[in-house]
């Protein structure tokens, strides 16, 4: 069964940047309003990655007008136009759920230089 699933899923996989937890990303999302389509940008910190082939997703958190907003994006969705990595941070765990309880300067991550290859 898994061989058949892999064969079907291979065609639907898209190439996305190599991101990890702690990265600040800018996600360009296609939004349909009536018969028009536009791009909306959602910028925030990746607080979790969920792997799993075609079902992979990532959670992005931002603070908008003092209110924390989290959004889960399917990694290989056609509604995602592109994902830009703005900055990288050094983190010591895979899930950064502790950021939900932090505010202001306490919620900052230690920035690292990212090597582009």
BAKEDO-903361 format. One record per atom (N, C-alpha, C): x, y, z; residue number from 0; atom name; residue in one letter. Coordinates in pm, whole numbers, plus 50000, padded with zeros to 5 digits. Layout:
[site [X,Y,Z],NUM,'CA','A'] ...
% end
This chain:
[site [50083,49879,50000],0,'N','X'] [site [50000,50000,50000],0,'CA','X'] [site [50086,50125,50000],0,'C','X'] [site [50197,50123,50073],1,'N','X'] [site [50281,50243,50080],1,'CA','X'] [site [50349,50272,49947],1,'C','X'] [site [50381,50173,49869],2,'N','X'] [site [50444,50195,49739],2,'CA','X'] [site [50347,50268,49646],2,'C','X'] [site [50221,50234,49652],3,'N','X'] [site [50120,50302,49569],3,'CA','X'] [site [50103,50446,49616],3,'C','X'] [site [50099,50466,49749],4,'N','X'] [site [50085,50601,49803],4,'CA','X'] [site [50203,50688,49763],4,'C','X'] [site [50325,50634,49769],5,'N','X'] [site [50443,50711,49731],5,'CA','X'] [site [50438,50750,49585],5,'C','X'] [site [50393,50659,49501],6,'N','X'] [site [50385,50687,49357],6,'CA','X'] [site [50286,50800,49329],6,'C','X'] [site [50172,50800,49397],7,'N','X'] [site [50070,50903,49378],7,'CA','X'] [site [50115,51036,49437],7,'C','X'] [site [50179,51032,49555],8,'N','X'] [site [50218,51154,49624],8,'CA','X'] [site [50336,51224,49557],8,'C','X'] [site [50423,51151,49490],9,'N','X'] [site [50542,51211,49428],9,'CA','X'] [site [50506,51325,49333],9,'C','X'] [site [50398,51309,49257],10,'N','X'] [site [50361,51411,49158],10,'CA','X'] [site [50306,51537,49225],10,'C','X'] [site [50255,51526,49348],11,'N','X'] [site [50193,51640,49414],11,'CA','X'] [site [50289,51717,49503],11,'C','X'] [site [50409,51665,49527],12,'N','X'] [site [50506,51734,49612],12,'CA','X'] [site [50560,51857,49539],12,'C','X'] [site [50576,51966,49613],13,'N','X'] [site [50634,52088,49557],13,'CA','X'] [site [50765,52118,49629],13,'C','X'] [site [50850,52198,49567],14,'N','X'] [site [50977,52232,49630],14,'CA','X'] [site [50958,52357,49713],14,'C','X'] [site [50986,52347,49839],15,'N','X'] [site [50978,52459,49932],15,'CA','X'] [site [51114,52479,49995],15,'C','X'] [site [51144,52596,50049],16,'N','X'] [site [51276,52618,50108],16,'CA','X'] [site [51299,52531,50231],16,'C','X'] [site [51426,52511,50261],17,'N','X'] [site [51463,52429,50376],17,'CA','X'] [site [51450,52514,50502],17,'C','X'] [site [51334,52508,50566],18,'N','X'] [site [51311,52588,50686],18,'CA','X'] [site [51302,52497,50806],18,'C','X'] [site [51318,52556,50924],19,'N','X'] [site [51314,52480,51048],19,'CA','X'] [site [51245,52565,51154],19,'C','X'] [site [51223,52507,51270],20,'N','X'] [site [51163,52581,51381],20,'CA','X'] [site [51254,52696,51422],20,'C','X'] [site [51196,52811,51449],21,'N','X'] [site [51272,52928,51487],21,'CA','X'] [site [51297,53024,51373],21,'C','X'] [site [51274,52982,51250],22,'N','X'] [site [51292,53071,51136],22,'CA','X'] [site [51176,53169,51127],22,'C','X'] [site [51208,53292,51091],23,'N','X'] [site [51104,53389,51060],23,'CA','X'] [site [51079,53381,50911],23,'C','X'] [site [50956,53351,50873],24,'N','X'] [site [50923,53330,50733],24,'CA','X'] [site [50814,53426,50688],24,'C','X'] [site [50811,53450,50559],25,'N','X'] [site [50707,53530,50496],25,'CA','X'] [site [50635,53438,50397],25,'C','X'] [site [50511,53401,50431],26,'N','X'] [site [50433,53307,50350],26,'CA','X'] [site [50339,53387,50260],26,'C','X'] [site [50350,53365,50129],27,'N','X'] [site [50264,53429,50031],27,'CA','X'] [site [50148,53334,50002],27,'C','X'] [site [50028,53371,50047],28,'N','X'] [site [49911,53285,50037],28,'CA','X'] [site [49816,53342,49932],28,'C','X'] [site [49765,53254,49846],29,'N','X'] [site [49666,53295,49747],29,'CA','X'] [site [49529,53299,49814],29,'C','X'] [site [49462,53414,49807],30,'N','X'] [site [49331,53431,49869],30,'CA','X'] [site [49229,53461,49759],30,'C','X'] [site [49120,53385,49757],31,'N','X'] [site [49014,53407,49658],31,'CA','X'] [site [48904,53492,49721],31,'C','X'] [site [48871,53600,49653],32,'N','X'] [site [48761,53687,49696],32,'CA','X'] [site [48666,53701,49577],32,'C','X'] [site [48560,53625,49581],33,'N','X'] [site [48468,53625,49468],33,'CA','X'] [site [48534,53559,49348],33,'C','X'] [site [48542,53632,49237],34,'N','X'] [site [48608,53577,49118],34,'CA','X'] [site [48752,53626,49104],34,'C','X'] [site [48799,53705,49201],35,'N','X'] [site [48936,53757,49197],35,'CA','X'] [site [49026,53676,49289],35,'C','X'] [site [49154,53677,49259],36,'N','X'] [site [49252,53610,49343],36,'CA','X'] [site [49367,53706,49368],36,'C','X'] [site [49411,53713,49494],37,'N','X'] [site [49522,53801,49529],37,'CA','X'] [site [49616,53727,49622],37,'C','X'] [site [49733,53786,49643],38,'N','X'] [site [49833,53729,49732],38,'CA','X'] [site [49831,53804,49864],38,'C','X'] [site [49823,53730,49975],39,'N','X'] [site [49827,53789,50108],39,'CA','X'] [site [49952,53734,50178],39,'C','X'] [site [50026,53823,50244],40,'N','X'] [site [50151,53783,50310],40,'CA','X'] [site [50128,53766,50460],40,'C','X'] [site [50174,53654,50512],41,'N','X'] [site [50165,53623,50655],41,'CA','X'] [site [50308,53602,50702],41,'C','X'] [site [50358,53693,50786],42,'N','X'] [site [50497,53684,50833],42,'CA','X'] [site [50501,53655,50982],42,'C','X'] [site [50578,53554,51020],43,'N','X'] [site [50590,53518,51160],43,'CA','X'] [site [50696,53413,51182],43,'C','X'] [site [50704,53362,51304],44,'N','X'] [site [50804,53263,51342],44,'CA','X'] [site [50745,53123,51328],44,'C','X'] [site [50821,53033,51270],45,'N','X'] [site [50780,52893,51260],45,'CA','X'] [site [50795,52831,51398],45,'C','X'] [site [50683,52790,51459],46,'N','X'] [site [50691,52732,51593],46,'CA','X'] [site [50679,52580,51590],46,'C','X'] [site [50652,52523,51474],47,'N','X'] [site [50644,52377,51466],47,'CA','X'] [site [50636,52329,51323],47,'C','X'] [site [50703,52218,51297],48,'N','X'] [site [50697,52153,51166],48,'CA','X'] [site [50638,52014,51189],48,'C','X'] [site [50548,51974,51101],49,'N','X'] [site [50488,51842,51107],49,'CA','X'] [site [50519,51773,50975],49,'C','X'] [site [50610,51679,50979],50,'N','X'] [site [50654,51610,50857],50,'CA','X'] [site [50553,51503,50820],50,'C','X'] [site [50570,51447,50703],51,'N','X'] [site [50481,51337,50665],51,'CA','X'] [site [50445,51339,50519],51,'C','X'] [site [50544,51359,50432],52,'N','X'] [site [50518,51351,50288],52,'CA','X'] [site [50425,51461,50241],52,'C','X'] [site [50318,51420,50175],53,'N','X'] [site [50223,51516,50119],53,'CA','X'] [site [50142,51584,50229],53,'C','X'] [site [50134,51521,50347],54,'N','X'] [site [50056,51576,50458],54,'CA','X'] [site [50137,51669,50547],54,'C','X'] [site [50259,51702,50510],55,'N','X'] [site [50345,51788,50592],55,'CA','X'] [site [50284,51927,50607],55,'C','X'] [site [50302,51985,50726],56,'N','X'] [site [50251,52119,50751],56,'CA','X'] [site [50345,52192,50846],56,'C','X'] [site [50326,52322,50856],57,'N','X'] [site [50406,52401,50949],57,'CA','X'] [site [50318,52508,51010],57,'C','X'] [site [50348,52544,51135],58,'N','X'] [site [50270,52641,51210],58,'CA','X'] [site [50351,52770,51222],58,'C','X'] [site [50289,52882,51186],59,'N','X'] [site [50354,53013,51192],59,'CA','X'] [site [50278,53100,51292],59,'C','X'] [site [50353,53168,51379],60,'N','X'] [site [50294,53254,51481],60,'CA','X'] [site [50342,53397,51462],60,'C','X'] [site [50249,53491,51471],61,'N','X'] [site [50284,53633,51471],61,'CA','X'] [site [50199,53705,51573],61,'C','X'] [site [50241,53825,51610],62,'N','X'] [site [50162,53908,51701],62,'CA','X'] [site [50108,54024,51619],62,'C','X'] [site [49977,54035,51612],63,'N','X'] [site [49913,54138,51533],63,'CA','X'] [site [49826,54224,51624],63,'C','X'] [site [49863,54351,51638],64,'N','X'] [site [49792,54445,51724],64,'CA','X'] [site [49781,54393,51867],64,'C','X'] [site [49891,54335,51918],65,'N','X'] [site [49896,54286,52054],65,'CA','X'] [site [49830,54152,52076],65,'C','X'] [site [49777,54092,51973],66,'N','X'] [site [49707,53964,51983],66,'CA','X'] [site [49787,53859,51906],66,'C','X'] [site [49818,53747,51969],67,'N','X'] [site [49891,53639,51903],67,'CA','X'] [site [49803,53567,51803],67,'C','X'] [site [49856,53545,51683],68,'N','X'] [site [49782,53476,51578],68,'CA','X'] [site [49868,53361,51528],68,'C','X'] [site [49812,53242,51526],69,'N','X'] [site [49882,53125,51474],69,'CA','X'] [site [49804,53071,51355],69,'C','X'] [site [49881,53026,51256],70,'N','X'] [site [49816,52972,51138],70,'CA','X'] [site [49893,52848,51093],70,'C','X'] [site [49822,52743,51060],71,'N','X'] [site [49882,52619,51014],71,'CA','X'] [site [49869,52613,50863],71,'C','X'] [site [49982,52597,50795],72,'N','X'] [site [49985,52590,50650],72,'CA','X'] [site [50023,52450,50605],72,'C','X'] [site [49949,52389,50512],73,'N','X'] [site [49996,52266,50450],73,'CA','X'] [site [50117,52299,50362],73,'C','X'] [site [50224,52224,50376],74,'N','X'] [site [50350,52258,50309],74,'CA','X'] [site [50339,52250,50157],74,'C','X'] [site [50268,52152,50105],75,'N','X'] [site [50262,52130,49960],75,'CA','X'] [site [50130,52176,49900],75,'C','X'] [site [50064,52273,49963],76,'N','X'] [site [49935,52321,49916],76,'CA','X'] [site [49951,52413,49795],76,'C','X'] [site [49862,52405,49699],77,'N','X'] [site [49868,52498,49584],77,'CA','X'] [site [49829,52641,49621],77,'C','X'] [site [49769,52661,49741],78,'N','X'] [site [49733,52797,49782],78,'CA','X'] [site [49853,52876,49831],78,'C','X'] [site [49965,52810,49857],79,'N','X'] [site [50087,52881,49897],79,'CA','X'] [site [50167,52912,49772],79,'C','X'] [site [50180,53042,49742],80,'N','X'] [site [50255,53084,49624],80,'CA','X'] [site [50404,53065,49645],80,'C','X'] [site [50456,53115,49758],81,'N','X'] [site [50596,53094,49791],81,'CA','X'] [site [50619,53123,49939],81,'C','X'] [site [50733,53074,49988],82,'N','X'] [site [50773,53093,50128],82,'CA','X'] [site [50913,53151,50126],82,'C','X'] [site [50928,53271,50185],83,'N','X'] [site [51059,53336,50196],83,'CA','X'] [site [51107,53325,50339],83,'C','X'] [site [51235,53292,50356],84,'N','X'] [site [51294,53289,50490],84,'CA','X'] [site [51358,53424,50514],84,'C','X'] [site [51306,53499,50613],85,'N','X'] [site [51354,53632,50643],85,'CA','X'] [site [51479,53626,50729],85,'C','X'] [site [51472,53549,50840],86,'N','X'] [site [51588,53531,50927],86,'CA','X'] [site [51580,53397,50996],86,'C','X'] [site [51694,53353,51044],87,'N','X'] [site [51704,53224,51112],87,'CA','X'] [site [51741,53247,51257],87,'C','X'] [site [51698,53159,51344],88,'N','X'] [site [51730,53172,51485],88,'CA','X'] [site [51783,53039,51538],88,'C','X'] [site [51865,53049,51640],89,'N','X'] [site [51919,52931,51704],89,'CA','X'] [site [51821,52887,51812],89,'C','X'] [site [51765,52767,51795],90,'N','X'] [site [51671,52714,51893],90,'CA','X'] [site [51718,52576,51937],90,'C','X'] [site [51672,52534,52054],91,'N','X'] [site [51719,52408,52109],91,'CA','X'] [site [51609,52302,52118],91,'C','X'] [site [51496,52330,52058],92,'N','X'] [site [51388,52233,52058],92,'CA','X'] [site [51310,52243,51927],92,'C','X'] [site [51231,52140,51898],93,'N','X'] [site [51160,52132,51771],93,'CA','X'] [site [51030,52211,51773],93,'C','X'] [site [50960,52209,51885],94,'N','X'] [site [50833,52281,51897],94,'CA','X'] [site [50851,52398,51991],94,'C','X'] [site [50819,52517,51944],95,'N','X'] [site [50841,52639,52022],95,'CA','X'] [site [50711,52690,52082],95,'C','X'] [site [50634,52601,52141],96,'N','X'] [site [50505,52638,52198],96,'CA','X'] [site [50520,52730,52319],96,'C','X'] [site [50639,52735,52379],97,'N','X'] [site [50659,52822,52495],97,'CA','X'] [site [50651,52968,52457],97,'C','X'] [site [50661,53001,52328],98,'N','X'] [site [50651,53141,52284],98,'CA','X'] [site [50510,53197,52305],98,'C','X'] [site [50413,53111,52320],99,'N','X'] [site [50275,53155,52342],99,'CA','X'] [site [50262,53232,52473],99,'C','X'] [site [50346,53200,52571],100,'N','X'] [site [50337,53264,52702],100,'CA','X'] [site [50429,53383,52717],100,'C','X'] [site [50515,53410,52619],101,'N','X'] [site [50611,53519,52628],101,'CA','X'] [site [50563,53640,52552],101,'C','X'] [site [50606,53760,52599],102,'N','X'] [site [50564,53885,52535],102,'CA','X'] [site [50685,53973,52513],102,'C','X'] [site [50680,54058,52413],103,'N','X'] [site [50781,54160,52390],103,'CA','X'] [site [50920,54105,52367],103,'C','X'] [site [51017,54164,52436],104,'N','X'] [site [51157,54126,52416],104,'CA','X'] [site [51185,53983,52462],104,'C','X'] [site [51108,53933,52554],105,'N','X'] [site [51128,53796,52603],105,'CA','X'] [site [51101,53693,52493],105,'C','X'] [site [51021,53729,52394],106,'N','X'] [site [50984,53636,52288],106,'CA','X'] [site [51083,53638,52172],106,'C','X'] [site [51193,53713,52185],107,'N','X'] [site [51291,53717,52077],107,'CA','X'] [site [51375,53591,52075],107,'C','X'] [site [51423,53555,51958],108,'N','X'] [site [51510,53440,51941],108,'CA','X'] [site [51650,53490,51904],108,'C','X'] [site [51753,53416,51942],109,'N','X'] [site [51890,53450,51909],109,'CA','X'] [site [51915,53422,51761],109,'C','X'] [site [51945,53527,51686],110,'N','X'] [site [51959,53516,51541],110,'CA','X'] [site [52092,53451,51503],110,'C','X'] [site [52089,53371,51396],111,'N','X'] [site [52209,53308,51343],111,'CA','X'] [site [52223,53344,51196],111,'C','X'] [site [52344,53332,51147],112,'N','X'] [site [52368,53352,51004],112,'CA','X'] [site [52324,53225,50932],112,'C','X'] [site [52254,53242,50821],113,'N','X'] [site [52207,53128,50745],113,'CA','X'] [site [52291,53114,50618],113,'C','X'] [site [52342,52995,50596],114,'N','X'] [site [52422,52972,50476],114,'CA','X'] [site [52328,52938,50360],114,'C','X'] [site [52341,53009,50252],115,'N','X'] [site [52257,52983,50135],115,'CA','X'] [site [52337,52904,50034],115,'C','X'] [site [52285,52787,49999],116,'N','X'] [site [52351,52702,49901],116,'CA','X'] [site [52263,52675,49785],116,'C','X'] 
% end
